[in-house]
Amino acid sequence: MTTILDHVTSLNLQISMVCCLNERGTIKDTADAVEETAIATQDTIHTLKVATREVAETAPTTLKTLKEVSNKVRSKITKKSLH
């Protein structure tokens, strides 16, 4: 059966481990890395939003161009198959 003393001992050990990590700068380094990752993620999300907007804006022109090219290719193939 776990006693209160066992819990206190366990908590003291955990506090000692956290203090040790803190003294070595591990916690701050990890927090800094998490913050850098969050900033990079925000930048990526912004870039994706801009790219998505640009794709949406150019989609009609792109579709029109693809149809024109497709029609030209189809026309050339038809002409060659008739000869």
Secondary structure, DSSP 8 states (H G I E B T S, - for coil): ---HHHHHHHHHHHHHHHHHHHHTTHHHHHHHHHHHHHHHHHHHHHHHHHHHHHHHHHHHHHHHHHHHHHHHHHHHHHHHHH-
